Amino acid sequence: MAQLKVKTLGGDKKSIDAKDGTIMMEALRDAGLIDATCGGAASCGTCHVYFADSSLAGEHTEDEGYMLESLADFVEVKDGSRLCCQVKVTEDLDGAELDIAPEA
């Protein structure tokens, strides 16, 4: 289990528990912190997050990279940007700090 420390768009800080092996989007969506409109297909950007420690963010998938490129016209894309629908929760993410990115 990983505990994620999430800062909302309104500046509130929440701690979310996410089971190892699940998709991060599910934990954030179930906690009411993101919409995840496309359900995990990396095609909408509503699950865009910023990892405070970009080394924890991991590598983008190809589709995710394309979506982040298209989001860059509307919102800031950072080194730690990820679509959390493409991030599998592992124990390495325990304590990870995330900011919910503004929607495009």
N, CA, C and O of each residue as an XYZ file, in Angstrom:
416
protein
N       0.855     -1.173      0.000
C       0.000      0.000      0.000
C       0.899      1.235      0.000
O       1.904      1.292      0.709
N       0.522      2.200     -0.797
C       1.257      3.464     -0.853
C       0.331      4.576     -0.376
O      -0.842      4.628     -0.746
N       0.870      5.450      0.438
C       0.121      6.635      0.834
C       0.598      7.786     -0.044
O       1.786      8.110     -0.073
N      -0.337      8.395     -0.755
C      -0.039      9.497     -1.649
C      -0.467     10.787     -0.968
O      -1.553     10.860     -0.393
N       0.369     11.789     -1.032
C       0.076     13.095     -0.443
C      -0.288     14.030     -1.597
O       0.566     14.409     -2.399
N      -1.548     14.387     -1.664
C      -2.089     15.087     -2.824
C      -2.533     16.496     -2.450
O      -3.260     16.702     -1.478
N      -2.077     17.457     -3.245
C      -2.520     18.847     -3.084
C      -3.548     19.135     -4.167
O      -3.277     18.981     -5.358
N      -4.731     19.558     -3.734
C      -5.821     19.828     -4.674
C      -5.622     21.184     -5.344
O      -4.745     21.956     -4.957
N      -6.436     21.460     -6.338
C      -6.383     22.762     -7.005
C      -6.700     23.889     -6.038
O      -6.207     25.005     -6.205
N      -7.512     23.616     -5.038
C      -7.865     24.628     -4.047
C      -6.818     24.800     -2.957
O      -6.966     25.651     -2.080
N      -5.752     23.991     -3.008
C      -4.680     24.109     -2.028
C      -4.811     23.192     -0.826
O      -3.926     23.168      0.030
N      -5.902     22.436     -0.748
C      -6.067     21.483      0.348
C      -5.103     20.316      0.162
O      -4.774     19.943     -0.964
N      -4.656     19.746      1.271
C      -3.766     18.582      1.227
C      -4.510     17.376      1.753
O      -5.110     17.417      2.827
N      -4.465     16.297      0.980
C      -5.155     15.051      1.321
C      -4.149     13.906      1.275
O      -3.227     13.908      0.459
N      -4.335     12.942      2.149
C      -3.555     11.700      2.092
C      -4.479     10.614      1.586
O      -5.563     10.400      2.127
N      -4.037      9.928      0.539
C      -4.845      8.895     -0.111
C      -4.083      7.582     -0.047
O      -2.899      7.541     -0.382
N      -4.737      6.513      0.376
C      -4.131      5.187      0.351
C      -4.456      4.527     -0.978
O      -5.604      4.531     -1.421
N      -3.432      3.957     -1.612
C      -3.608      3.285     -2.902
C      -2.940      1.921     -2.838
O      -1.785      1.804     -2.429
N      -3.661      0.904     -3.240
C      -3.140     -0.461     -3.197
C      -2.074     -0.662     -4.267
O      -2.201     -0.173     -5.390
N      -1.016     -1.392     -3.898
C       0.017     -1.735     -4.869
C      -0.613     -2.491     -6.039
O      -1.476     -3.348     -5.850
N      -0.167     -2.157     -7.245
C      -0.647     -2.828     -8.446
C      -1.848     -2.169     -9.086
O      -2.198     -2.498    -10.220
N      -2.490     -1.241     -8.386
C      -3.634     -0.548     -8.983
C      -3.132      0.650     -9.789
O      -1.961      1.021     -9.711
N      -4.015      1.228    -10.543
C      -3.700      2.419    -11.309
C      -3.980      3.638    -10.429
O      -5.044      3.735     -9.816
N      -3.036      4.555    -10.371
C      -3.146      5.718     -9.503
C      -4.435      6.495     -9.750
O      -5.039      7.004     -8.806
N      -4.856      6.590    -10.984
C      -6.074      7.313    -11.327
C      -7.260      6.811    -10.522
O      -8.090      7.609    -10.089
N      -7.355      5.519    -10.315
C      -8.487      4.947     -9.601
C      -8.557      5.470     -8.172
O      -9.637      5.814     -7.692
N      -7.420      5.533     -7.489
C      -7.402      6.020     -6.108
C      -7.780      7.498     -6.041
O      -8.544      7.904     -5.166
N      -7.249      8.301     -6.960
C      -7.558      9.731     -6.951
C      -8.998      9.996     -7.375
O      -9.651     10.888     -6.834
N      -9.488      9.237     -8.328
C     -10.886      9.386     -8.770
C     -11.839      8.961     -7.654
O     -12.818      9.653     -7.373
N     -11.554      7.827     -7.020
C     -12.431      7.329     -5.959
C     -12.453      8.276     -4.761
O     -13.433      8.316     -4.017
N     -11.374      9.037     -4.573
C     -11.309     10.027     -3.491
C     -11.964     11.349     -3.898
O     -12.028     12.280     -3.096
N     -12.450     11.435     -5.139
C     -13.127     12.634     -5.616
C     -12.188     13.772     -5.982
O     -12.602     14.931     -6.022
N     -10.914     13.448     -6.253
C      -9.931     14.498     -6.525
C      -9.745     14.795     -8.007
O      -9.273     15.875     -8.362
N     -10.103     13.866     -8.868
C     -10.002     14.062    -10.322
C     -11.253     13.496    -10.983
O     -11.993     12.715    -10.386
N     -11.472     13.913    -12.241
C     -12.612     13.400    -12.994
C     -12.291     12.105    -13.730
O     -13.102     11.179    -13.737
N     -11.120     12.033    -14.347
C     -10.728     10.852    -15.130
C     -11.783     10.533    -16.184
O     -12.288      9.412    -16.256
N     -12.103     11.515    -16.983
C     -13.198     11.441    -17.945
C     -13.078     10.275    -18.927
O     -14.081      9.625    -19.224
N     -11.884      9.996    -19.433
C     -11.739      8.950    -20.451
C     -11.580      7.559    -19.836
O     -11.518      6.566    -20.561
N     -11.513      7.483    -18.518
C     -11.460      6.184    -17.859
C     -10.125      5.476    -17.935
O     -10.045      4.282    -17.647
N      -9.084      6.177    -18.313
C      -7.756      5.566    -18.320
C      -7.140      5.340    -19.681
O      -6.154      4.613    -19.799
N      -7.696      5.943    -20.701
C      -7.195      5.741    -22.069
C      -6.134      6.762    -22.478
O      -5.701      6.761    -23.630
N      -5.713      7.618    -21.575
C      -4.704      8.659    -21.857
C      -5.143      9.571    -22.998
O      -4.328     10.019    -23.804
N      -6.447      9.837    -23.047
C      -6.943     10.634    -24.168
C      -7.698     11.896    -23.746
O      -8.326     12.541    -24.587
N      -7.650     12.267    -22.442
C      -8.396     13.469    -22.066
C      -7.588     14.451    -21.216
O      -7.841     15.654    -21.277
N      -6.647     13.983    -20.444
C      -5.828     14.869    -19.623
C      -6.453     15.290    -18.316
O      -5.855     16.091    -17.597
N      -7.643     14.785    -17.964
C      -8.285     15.192    -16.712
C      -7.661     14.532    -15.484
O      -8.067     14.821    -14.358
N      -6.692     13.662    -15.680
C      -5.990     13.036    -14.552
C      -4.531     13.494    -14.497
O      -3.687     12.812    -13.915
N      -4.239     14.628    -15.092
C      -2.887     15.188    -15.122
C      -2.483     15.594    -13.713
O      -3.201     16.330    -13.037
N      -1.319     15.105    -13.275
C      -0.773     15.459    -11.967
C       0.687     15.864    -12.128
O       1.341     15.531    -13.117
N       1.177     16.588    -11.131
C       2.588     16.940    -11.064
C       3.210     16.200     -9.879
O       2.772     16.375     -8.742
N       4.214     15.386    -10.134
C       4.987     14.768     -9.064
C       5.969     15.809     -8.548
O       6.706     16.409     -9.331
N       5.987     16.027     -7.240
C       6.948     16.973     -6.648
C       8.372     16.486     -6.896
O       9.265     17.287     -7.171
N       8.582     15.189     -6.800
C       9.888     14.576     -7.079
C       9.775     13.900     -8.441
O       9.244     12.795     -8.548
N      10.272     14.561     -9.473
C      10.100     14.040    -10.838
C      10.756     12.674    -11.036
O      10.404     11.956    -11.973
N      11.707     12.302    -10.168
C      12.337     10.985    -10.312
C      11.348      9.861     -9.992
O      11.559      8.722    -10.408
N      10.284     10.163     -9.267
C       9.260      9.163     -8.965
C       8.224      9.042    -10.080
O       7.465      8.074    -10.121
N       8.193     10.009    -10.973
C       7.158     10.053    -12.006
C       7.265      8.903    -12.998
O       6.245      8.449    -13.516
N       8.446      8.430    -13.269
C       8.612      7.363    -14.250
C       8.526      7.890    -15.675
O       8.400      9.091    -15.913
N       8.598      6.964    -16.602
C       8.582      7.305    -18.023
C       7.159      7.405    -18.559
O       6.270      6.664    -18.140
N       6.956      8.324    -19.485
C       5.662      8.454    -20.156
C       5.471      7.308    -21.140
O       6.434      6.821    -21.733
N       4.225      6.881    -21.310
C       3.910      5.997    -22.424
C       3.861      6.870    -23.685
O       3.813      8.097    -23.585
N       3.872      6.264    -24.833
C       3.836      7.037    -26.086
C       2.555      7.868    -26.184
O       2.611      9.061    -26.482
N       1.403      7.243    -25.933
C       0.130      7.966    -25.999
C       0.076      9.091    -24.974
O      -0.434     10.176    -25.255
N       0.602      8.826    -23.792
C       0.631      9.843    -22.750
C       1.484     11.037    -23.170
O       1.113     12.186    -22.930
N       2.614     10.765    -23.789
C       3.476     11.837    -24.277
C       2.759     12.738    -25.269
O       2.884     13.962    -25.213
N       2.003     12.123    -26.181
C       1.232     12.913    -27.147
C       0.182     13.765    -26.458
O      -0.014     14.924    -26.824
N      -0.502     13.198    -25.454
C      -1.537     13.957    -24.749
C      -0.914     15.107    -23.963
O      -1.457     16.211    -23.960
N       0.203     14.871    -23.305
C       0.866     15.940    -22.558
C       1.331     17.054    -23.500
O       1.260     18.232    -23.150
N       1.808     16.685    -24.694
C       2.199     17.697    -25.683
C       1.004     18.574    -26.047
O       1.138     19.793    -26.160
N      -0.162     17.957    -26.230
C      -1.339     18.744    -26.611
C      -1.838     19.595    -25.441
O      -2.388     20.674    -25.660
N      -1.656     19.132    -24.211
C      -2.059     19.913    -23.040
C      -1.185     21.144    -22.851
O      -1.630     22.146    -22.292
N       0.059     21.072    -23.316
C       1.022     22.159    -23.107
C       0.566     23.482    -23.719
O       1.070     24.539    -23.338
N      -0.368     23.444    -24.651
C      -0.920     24.671    -25.223
C      -1.857     25.382    -24.245
O      -2.163     26.561    -24.421
N      -2.313     24.660    -23.210
C      -3.348     25.189    -22.320
C      -2.938     25.262    -20.852
O      -3.377     26.158    -20.131
N      -2.103     24.331    -20.404
C      -1.653     24.285    -19.005
C      -0.152     24.000    -18.975
O       0.430     23.537    -19.955
N       0.445     24.284    -17.845
C       1.874     24.023    -17.699
C       2.124     22.512    -17.616
O       1.471     21.801    -16.853
N       3.068     22.049    -18.407
C       3.532     20.664    -18.339
C       4.951     20.721    -17.787
O       5.814     21.408    -18.333
N       5.183     19.994    -16.702
C       6.458     20.034    -15.995
C       7.214     18.727    -16.159
O       6.693     17.761    -16.716
N       8.456     18.706    -15.664
C       9.242     17.467    -15.685
C       8.508     16.339    -14.961
O       8.577     15.184    -15.383
N       7.811     16.665    -13.881
C       7.098     15.654    -13.100
C       5.662     15.431    -13.534
O       4.890     14.811    -12.803
N       5.282     15.928    -14.720
C       3.908     15.746    -15.209
C       3.678     14.296    -15.617
O       4.510     13.678    -16.282
N       2.540     13.774    -15.206
C       2.088     12.445    -15.638
C       0.583     12.455    -15.737
O      -0.094     13.220    -15.050
N       0.071     11.612    -16.583
C      -1.345     11.276    -16.553
C      -1.424     10.088    -15.604
O      -0.899      9.017    -15.907
N      -2.072     10.268    -14.469
C      -2.008      9.216    -13.458
C      -2.756      7.958    -13.873
O      -2.673      6.941    -13.185
N      -3.484      8.005    -14.982
C      -4.104      6.787    -15.510
C      -3.057      5.845    -16.094
O      -3.348      4.688    -16.396
N      -1.842      6.350    -16.250
C      -0.764      5.545    -16.823
C       0.286      5.164    -15.774
O       1.350      4.648    -16.118
N      -0.015      5.419    -14.493
C       0.932      5.152    -13.419
C       0.420      4.008    -12.550
O      -0.654      4.102    -11.954
N       1.192      2.936    -12.483
C       0.850      1.826    -11.608
C       1.428      2.108    -10.227
O       2.595      2.478    -10.095
N       0.608      1.931     -9.207
C       1.037      2.163     -7.829
C       1.959      1.033     -7.383
O       1.656     -0.148     -7.551
N       3.091      1.431     -6.813
C       4.028      0.480     -6.216
C       4.437      1.028     -4.854
O       4.164      2.186     -4.538
N       5.080      0.208     -4.063
C       5.541      0.663     -2.748
C       6.554      1.793     -2.869
O       6.738      2.559     -1.923
N       7.220      1.910     -4.026
C       8.167      3.006     -4.248
C       7.477      4.372     -4.215
O       8.129      5.391     -3.989
N       6.169      4.392     -4.437
C       5.424      5.653     -4.454
C       4.886      6.042     -3.075
O       4.245      7.083     -2.931
N       5.142      5.212     -2.064
C       4.679      5.544     -0.720
C       5.278      6.876     -0.281
O       6.497      7.047     -0.272
N       4.419      7.807      0.078
C       4.850      9.139      0.501
C       5.019     10.127     -0.634
O       5.388     11.277     -0.396
N       4.757      9.706     -1.869
C       4.898     10.607     -3.016
C       3.972     11.804     -2.869
O       2.815     11.673     -2.470
N       4.507     12.974     -3.201
C       3.724     14.205     -3.159
C       3.318     14.580     -4.574
O       4.146     14.631     -5.483
N       2.023     14.843     -4.742
C       1.448     15.151     -6.055
C       0.620     16.423     -5.951
O       0.003     16.692     -4.921
N       0.614     17.184     -7.004
C      -0.320     18.311     -7.146
C      -1.254     17.972     -8.299
O      -0.809     17.510     -9.350
N      -2.539     18.200     -8.103
C      -3.491     18.045     -9.203
C      -3.258     19.225    -10.148
O      -3.252     20.381     -9.726
N      -3.069     18.916    -11.418
C      -2.843     19.965    -12.419
C      -4.191     20.569    -12.834
O      -5.217     19.889    -12.798
N      -4.182     21.846    -13.227
C      -5.427     22.453    -13.730
C      -5.858     21.751    -15.010
O      -5.024     21.278    -15.782
N      -7.165     21.689    -15.226
C      -7.668     21.084    -16.461
C      -7.565     22.094    -17.589
O      -7.699     23.302    -17.390
N      -7.323     21.566    -18.774
C      -7.176     22.412    -19.956
C      -8.517     22.956    -20.405
O      -8.587     23.691    -21.390
